[in-house]
Amino acid sequence: DGAANRALTQVLLDKGFKVVSLPQGIDRDSDPIAIAKDLKRSTAELLLAGFARAQTMGEEKKLGGMASFRATISFRVLESGTGEVMQTVSQVASGIEGTPEIAAQKAFEAAAEMAAGDIANLPQELSKRAHMDLTVSGLKSFTVLSQFQKSLRAVPGVKDLYLRSFDQESGIAVMDVMADQLSPQELADYGVKGGGPDWSIYQVSGRTIQLNASQAGR
């Protein structure tokens, strides 16, 4: 809260990021990784969690009565839906002004500018993470697979879907999915919903998803 939050928010907006507050009902004092895991990618793709502080340098006499402050901004960048730590950032900067309040604000602004520069490449990194590996077992026919692919392509955020292989004898299909603003868990949930009442999630690990297209995968 306060000056550091405002400074970092403004510089991120200036660099083209869209900044949103945590949805109501989320306890901001909870474990940031748990919060990030529960966040939908459509709400926010990244969560910044950390701290900021500013302290006086105590050099007013040397600076002719001017106030000097040093500010620190440190945070982790967490991916929504997975809770994975994508980057850690820590920057320190100083500010000199006529009053302590303005000096602290100036120091926060300078530290925020450097911190935002450190995460400037995150949009490209998120684009690389749009790829997910999807395996579906228990498929009874190619028709069932085609219907599933059609339902998945209709999911908001799914940009492309490529069938790498389908073994009709084993009923196992392997697909590459390109998805924007969807976490692996959300994609898995949509897949089960579109598949039918017998479908289930076997495992979601990282960006790898395994679904069962029939009870017990049969």
Summary of the structure (lengths in Angstrom):
residues: 218
radius of gyration: 23.4
end to end distance: 52.5
largest distance: 83.8
contacts: 655
relative contact order: 0.13
helix: 33%
strand: 33%
